[in-house]
Amino acid sequence: MSDDLYRRAKNTNAKGLEKFLGELELAVMNVVWSREPATVSDVLETLHQEKERQLAYTTVMTIMSRLTEKGWLEAEKQGRAFSYRAMHSRQEAEAAAVRSVVRALLEDFGDVAVTQFVKELDDIDPNQLVRLAKLADEPEEADDRSQPTDL
């Protein structure tokens, strides 16, 4: 696994998807997820209402272009502007982030990763182990491969 993924996962100042996206990238994604489709102007207006800091139109446009290049957004030309949609739902993005970290830990550490996960879970919430055991006994559902695989 790359050192970058470990570094991002260890970032204690960030939570959730912010470990994989920058603060502004996540703010943009949150607006797009809530307003789909969204233009740069839509996102800029919403961010100005939510944040104390004022951003330039070109800053938001650059962030949205980079998110498009990274596969987080898709852009569609509508007149002179572009309309953006998220390539995946927030839930799919969160699942892909967790999957990439878990897969990397299992590839790098195997059984040690599983053992440490169970120990940490037992320390944090012993009842969760019971719920996981029940989930393990349930029949496996078809895996949805339309979710993003790499972050």
C-alpha positions in Angstrom: 0.0 0.0 0.0 1.2 3.5 -0.7 2.5 5.6 2.1 0.1 8.3 1.0 -2.9 6.2 1.9 -1.5 5.5 5.4 -0.7 9.2 5.8 -4.2 10.2 4.9 -5.8 7.6 7.1 -3.8 8.7 10.1 -4.7 12.3 9.7 -6.4 13.0 13.1 -7.5 16.5 12.1 -9.7 15.1 9.3 -12.8 13.0 9.6 -14.4 10.7 7.0 -14.0 11.6 3.4 -11.9 14.7 4.4 -9.1 12.2 4.8 -9.3 11.5 1.1 -10.3 14.9 -0.2 -9.1 18.3 0.8 -11.4 20.5 2.9 -12.6 22.6 0.0 -12.9 19.6 -2.3 -15.2 18.0 0.3 -17.2 21.2 0.7 -17.7 21.3 -3.1 -18.8 17.6 -3.1 -21.2 18.2 -0.3 -22.9 21.0 -2.3 -23.0 18.9 -5.4 -24.5 15.9 -3.5 -27.2 18.1 -2.1 -28.0 20.1 -5.3 -27.4 17.8 -8.2 -26.9 19.0 -10.8 -24.9 22.1 -9.8 -22.9 24.7 -11.7 -19.8 26.5 -10.4 -22.1 29.5 -9.6 -24.5 27.3 -7.6 -21.6 25.9 -5.6 -20.0 29.3 -5.1 -23.2 30.8 -3.9 -23.9 28.0 -1.4 -20.3 28.0 -0.1 -20.5 31.8 0.4 -23.7 31.3 2.4 -22.1 28.5 4.5 -18.6 29.8 5.1 -17.1 33.0 6.5 -14.4 32.9 3.9 -15.2 34.3 0.4 -13.9 32.2 -2.5 -13.2 33.4 -6.0 -15.2 31.9 -8.9 -12.0 30.6 -10.5 -11.0 28.8 -7.3 -14.3 26.9 -7.2 -14.0 26.3 -11.0 -10.5 24.8 -10.5 -11.6 22.6 -7.7 -14.5 21.3 -9.7 -12.3 20.7 -12.7 -9.8 18.7 -10.6 -12.6 16.7 -9.0 -13.8 15.9 -12.6 -10.2 14.8 -13.5 -10.1 12.6 -10.4 -13.4 10.9 -11.3 -15.5 12.4 -8.5 -17.6 14.6 -10.8 -18.8 14.5 -14.4 -19.4 17.7 -16.3 -22.0 18.4 -19.0 -21.9 21.5 -21.2 -25.1 23.5 -20.9 -24.9 26.7 -22.9 -21.8 28.6 -21.8 -21.5 26.9 -18.4 -21.0 23.4 -17.2 -23.4 21.4 -15.1 -21.8 18.9 -12.7 -23.0 15.7 -11.2 -21.4 13.4 -8.7 -20.1 10.2 -10.2 -21.1 8.3 -7.0 -23.3 8.9 -4.1 -21.8 10.0 -0.8 -22.5 6.5 0.6 -20.7 4.9 -2.3 -17.7 7.2 -1.9 -17.5 6.5 1.9 -17.7 2.7 1.2 -15.0 3.0 -1.4 -12.7 4.9 1.0 -13.2 2.3 3.8 -12.8 -0.5 1.3 -9.5 0.9 0.0 -8.1 1.3 3.5 -9.3 -2.2 4.6 -8.0 -3.9 1.5 -4.6 -2.2 1.8 -4.3 -3.2 5.5 -5.3 -6.8 4.7 -2.8 -7.0 1.8 0.0 -5.5 3.9 -0.7 -7.2 7.3 -3.1 -10.1 6.8 -4.4 -11.7 9.9 -2.6 -9.1 12.1 -4.9 -6.4 10.7 -8.0 -8.5 11.4 -6.9 -9.3 14.9 -6.1 -5.7 15.7 -9.5 -4.6 14.2 -11.3 -7.1 16.5 -9.3 -6.0 19.6 -10.0 -2.3 18.9 -13.6 -2.9 18.3 -13.9 -4.9 21.5 -12.3 -1.9 23.4 -14.6 0.6 21.7 -17.9 -1.3 21.5 -18.1 -4.9 22.6 -21.8 -5.1 21.4 -20.6 -4.4 17.9 -18.7 -7.8 17.8 -22.1 -9.5 18.4 -23.7 -7.6 15.6 -20.7 -8.5 13.3 -21.0 -12.2 14.2 -24.7 -12.1 13.2 -23.8 -10.3 9.9 -21.2 -13.0 9.2 -23.9 -15.7 9.5 -26.3 -14.0 7.1 -26.3 -15.1 3.5 -24.0 -13.0 1.3 -25.8 -10.6 -1.0 -24.6 -9.8 -4.5 -21.7 -7.3 -4.4 -22.4 -4.0 -6.1 -19.4 -3.3 -8.3 -20.7 0.0 -9.5 -19.1 1.7 -6.5 -15.8 3.5 -6.9 -12.9 1.2 -6.2 -10.0 3.6 -5.7 -9.7 6.9 -4.0 
